[in-house]
Amino acid sequence: MSYGQPGVQGYAPVAAPPRSGGAAALPGLAVVLVLNLVLELALLIFDLNRKGAGYLETAIWNDYHHYVDGVPFGFFPGDTATVIALVVLIIGAFSGKGWVRPAGTVLLLINGYGSAIVVIDQLTSDEGRHAFGSPATNLWLNLDGIVQVLLALVFALVVMVTVSSGPRPAYGPGYAPIPAQPMPMPPAGAPGGAPGFPPPPAQPPGQPPYGYPPNR
């Protein structure tokens, strides 16, 4: 389809480049989210094992009557919100939703920052370093927090790489000029054609052709 008069250069729509079916690397990001969810639930299982089902009050609305003393990490209302967000992100990642990348990056980095503060606080004091791996449960809980920090960094790195190297989205159809086609010229003297020219006057018999001097 051409826009413009026949014989006049026009413009035709150019097909937009195909869009990506889903955000890049979403399956791998979903795996990272699942691993982080498992680590969060491991904290909850540890606390439930220590305090029983009553610990759910502490996990949901921060009732300190069931707080587990002497451990570096625990499961609190913030972790409950993180678990809910992780479930939503995992469903979105497996459904191919691109918003999982920015939302997951923010969530994991905030969660990883909190875990990193706890680990650094222990390692910067003599008492904390002594209790970092003793008893063994403290070591496992600290490793849980360290892995969450690493998963947050991996997630952010994958998102950064895939965003910078992925295909650029199309912003709509473009237009490219169509080569002009030659327009047939009407006969001379016809309406719209080139003006006609009268034929040369007739020459008398025996005269040389028009425009040439006689031979002498």
Salt bridges, closest charged atoms under 4 A:
GLU57 OE1 - HIS66 NE2 3.49
ASP63 OD1 - HIS65 ND1 3.20
ASP126 OD1 - ARG129 NH2 2.22
